[in-house]
Amino acid sequence: MKALASLLFTVCTLLSSADGAAIDAPEKVPLDQFAWLSGHWVLDDGKQRVDEYWSAPASDMLIGMSRAVSAGKTVSFEFLRIVARDDGVFYIAQPRGKPPVEFRLQGFDGREAVFVNPGHSDHLTRVVYRRNADGTLAARIEGANEGKPFAEDFAYRRASSP
């Protein structure tokens, strides 16, 4: 009976996760578990280069920043944080220095972190970072623009130089 209950719990967890992957939704994840995010990441499609930097984790925070450059000029920037507080772990974004927007950690399996803010008045409701087996970093944002759902994927590689 215990084995059946355990199997049912696993199946329910798989069915209830947003993307079908079994991801725990812990209240607190030690931030040292995010060490794989630290460093300099680059996305360059030939038209635009995006550099994203993440600090090494402290017990309460990782600090990040992102900058997109096109034709030699900065076209966007963002200040980022992942913070551990008494009420959970949060991804906090400040695009173009605007007021911070918080996304609560919904799921974490050691390789992927899913942050959500379904009630946000902005168009973004979900942010995902995933460490791929080949050492690259996948980021994904999801939300809606004027009621129309969208998703955008970003494929980063580690920078070879600063």
ChimeraX attribute file (.defattr): number of C-alpha atoms within 10 A of each C-alpha:
attribute: neighborCount
match mode: 1-to-1
recipient: residues
	/A:1	6
	/A:2	7
	/A:3	8
	/A:4	9
	/A:5	10
	/A:6	11
	/A:7	12
	/A:8	12
	/A:9	12
	/A:10	13
	/A:11	13
	/A:12	12
	/A:13	15
	/A:14	15
	/A:15	13
	/A:16	13
	/A:17	15
	/A:18	12
	/A:19	9
	/A:20	11
	/A:21	13
	/A:22	18
	/A:23	21
	/A:24	14
	/A:25	15
	/A:26	13
	/A:27	15
	/A:28	15
	/A:29	17
	/A:30	13
	/A:31	18
	/A:32	15
	/A:33	13
	/A:34	19
	/A:35	15
	/A:36	16
	/A:37	21
	/A:38	17
	/A:39	15
	/A:40	20
	/A:41	21
	/A:42	23
	/A:43	18
	/A:44	15
	/A:45	9
	/A:46	8
	/A:47	8
	/A:48	15
	/A:49	18
	/A:50	20
	/A:51	20
	/A:52	23
	/A:53	21
	/A:54	20
	/A:55	16
	/A:56	18
	/A:57	20
	/A:58	14
	/A:59	12
	/A:60	13
	/A:61	20
	/A:62	22
	/A:63	18
	/A:64	21
	/A:65	18
	/A:66	19
	/A:67	18
	/A:68	19
	/A:69	16
	/A:70	14
	/A:71	10
	/A:72	9
	/A:73	9
	/A:74	13
	/A:75	14
	/A:76	14
	/A:77	18
	/A:78	16
	/A:79	19
	/A:80	22
	/A:81	19
	/A:82	23
	/A:83	21
	/A:84	21
	/A:85	13
	/A:86	7
	/A:87	9
	/A:88	14
	/A:89	24
	/A:90	22
	/A:91	25
	/A:92	20
	/A:93	20
	/A:94	16
	/A:95	17
	/A:96	13
	/A:97	12
	/A:98	10
	/A:99	10
	/A:100	14
	/A:101	17
	/A:102	20
	/A:103	23
	/A:104	21
	/A:105	26
	/A:106	22
	/A:107	22
	/A:108	22
	/A:109	16
	/A:110	15
	/A:111	16
	/A:112	18
	/A:113	21
	/A:114	23
	/A:115	23
	/A:116	22
	/A:117	20
	/A:118	14
	/A:119	10
	/A:120	14
	/A:121	9
	/A:122	12
	/A:123	18
	/A:124	21
	/A:125	18
	/A:126	20
	/A:127	21
	/A:128	20
	/A:129	18
	/A:130	20
	/A:131	18
	/A:132	12
	/A:133	8
	/A:134	7
	/A:135	11
	/A:136	14
	/A:137	22
	/A:138	16
	/A:139	17
	/A:140	15
	/A:141	19
	/A:142	17
	/A:143	21
	/A:144	13
	/A:145	11
	/A:146	7
	/A:147	8
	/A:148	8
	/A:149	11
	/A:150	12
	/A:151	12
	/A:152	10
	/A:153	11
	/A:154	14
	/A:155	16
	/A:156	20
	/A:157	17
	/A:158	17
	/A:159	14
	/A:160	8
	/A:161	5
	/A:162	9
